[in-house]
Amino acid sequence: MLPDSQPKSCATRRRIVLALSFVFALCAVASSPVVFAAGAPVNAPLADAAEKADWPRVATLLKDHADVNALQTDGMTAIHWAAYHDNLESAKLLLAAGADAKAENHYNVTPLSLACTNGNGEMVKAAARRRRERQHHVARR
C-alpha cells in the first residue's frame, strides 16, 4: 500500500505548490500599479491627498490647478473622499473648482450618496446645488 499512497501525496503536493504559486502571482499583479492601455499609471494626486485626509495638500493642489476630477483606479475622485471624510470645507472648495458632484465610481457611488450616508445635510445641499448649477449651465449652451 505504501507505493500507491506515495504518488498520490506527491501529486497532492504538486497541486498545492501550483495553487500557492498562482495565488502569489495574483497577489503580485494585484499590488502593482494599474496601467491603462496608454501605458501610463493612474495619476490622481488630488484624490490621493483627499483619500488620506491631507486637506492642506488638497488646498495646495487646487491652487496649482490640479485636475479636480482625476480618477483613482476605482473611479474615486477628490470630491468622493471629501464626502466620505465628511469634510464640508474641502468639499466646497472642490465643488467651486469644478468637481463633478454626480461622478460615479466603479461601484456607482456618487459624492452625493456618500454625503447622504454620513447624514451631512450641508454637504448634501452643496453637492445638489453644484449639480443643479452644472445642469443649468449645460442647458444654456
C-alpha positions in Angstrom: 0.0 0.0 0.0 2.8 2.4 0.6 3.9 2.6 -3.0 0.4 3.5 -4.1 -0.1 6.3 -1.5 3.3 7.9 -2.2 2.5 9.1 -5.8 -0.8 10.5 -4.5 0.9 12.6 -1.9 3.4 13.8 -4.4 0.6 14.8 -6.8 -1.2 16.5 -4.0 2.0 18.4 -3.0 2.4 19.5 -6.7 -1.2 20.8 -6.8 -0.6 22.7 -3.6 2.6 24.2 -4.8 1.0 25.1 -8.1 -2.0 26.6 -6.3 0.2 28.7 -4.0 2.3 29.8 -6.9 -0.9 31.0 -8.7 -2.1 32.8 -5.5 1.3 34.6 -5.1 1.3 35.6 -8.8 -2.2 37.1 -8.4 -1.1 39.0 -5.3 1.9 40.4 -7.2 -0.3 41.5 -10.0 -2.9 43.0 -7.7 -0.3 45.0 -5.7 1.3 46.5 -8.8 0.1 49.9 -10.1 -2.7 49.7 -12.5 -1.7 50.5 -16.0 -4.2 51.6 -18.6 -4.0 51.0 -22.4 -1.9 54.1 -22.9 0.7 52.5 -20.6 0.6 55.4 -18.0 -0.1 54.6 -14.3 -3.0 56.3 -12.7 -2.2 59.9 -11.6 -4.7 61.5 -9.3 -2.7 63.4 -6.7 -5.7 65.5 -5.6 -7.8 62.4 -5.0 -4.9 60.7 -3.3 -4.4 63.6 -0.9 -8.2 63.7 -0.2 -8.2 60.0 0.5 -5.5 60.5 3.1 -7.5 63.5 4.5 -4.5 65.7 3.8 -6.6 68.8 3.5 -3.7 71.3 3.4 -2.2 69.3 0.4 -5.7 69.4 -1.2 -5.8 73.2 -0.9 -2.3 73.5 -2.3 -3.1 71.2 -5.3 -6.2 73.2 -6.0 -4.2 76.4 -6.1 -1.8 74.7 -8.5 -4.8 73.8 -10.7 -4.6 70.0 -10.3 -7.2 68.0 -12.2 -10.2 68.2 -9.8 -12.0 65.2 -11.5 -9.0 62.9 -11.9 -9.9 59.3 -11.2 -8.2 56.8 -9.0 -8.1 53.2 -10.1 -11.6 52.5 -8.5 -13.1 55.7 -10.0 -12.9 57.7 -6.8 -12.3 61.4 -7.1 -11.3 64.0 -4.5 -14.9 65.1 -4.0 -15.8 61.4 -3.2 -13.2 61.4 -0.5 -14.2 64.8 0.9 -17.7 63.5 1.2 -16.5 60.2 2.7 -14.4 62.0 5.3 -17.3 64.4 5.9 -15.2 67.5 5.2 -17.6 70.2 4.2 -14.9 72.9 3.8 -12.8 70.9 1.3 -15.9 69.7 -0.5 -17.0 73.3 -1.1 -13.5 74.1 -2.4 -13.6 71.1 -4.7 -17.1 71.9 -6.0 -16.1 75.6 -6.6 -13.1 74.3 -8.6 -15.4 72.3 -10.8 -15.6 68.9 -9.1 -18.3 66.7 -10.5 -20.8 66.1 -7.7 -22.6 63.4 -9.8 -19.4 61.4 -10.7 -19.9 57.7 -10.1 -17.0 55.5 -9.0 -16.8 51.9 -10.3 -19.3 50.8 -7.8 -21.9 53.5 -8.9 -21.3 55.5 -5.7 -21.6 59.3 -6.0 -20.3 62.0 -3.7 -23.9 63.0 -3.1 -24.7 59.4 -1.9 -21.7 59.5 0.4 -22.9 62.8 1.9 -26.3 61.3 2.4 -24.9 58.2 4.1 -23.0 60.5 6.5 -26.1 62.5 7.2 -24.4 65.8 6.4 -27.3 68.0 5.3 -25.0 70.9 4.4 -22.8 68.8 2.2 -25.9 67.3 0.5 -27.1 70.8 -0.2 -23.8 71.9 -1.5 -23.4 68.9 -3.8 -27.0 69.2 -5.0 -26.6 72.9 -5.6 -23.5 72.3 -7.7 -25.2 69.6 -9.6 -28.1 71.9 -10.5 -25.7 74.7 -11.5 -23.9 72.4 -13.9 -27.2 71.1 -15.4 -28.4 74.7 -15.8 -25.1 75.7 -17.4 -25.2 72.8 -19.8 -28.8 73.5 -20.7 -27.9 77.1 -21.6 -25.3 76.1 -24.2 
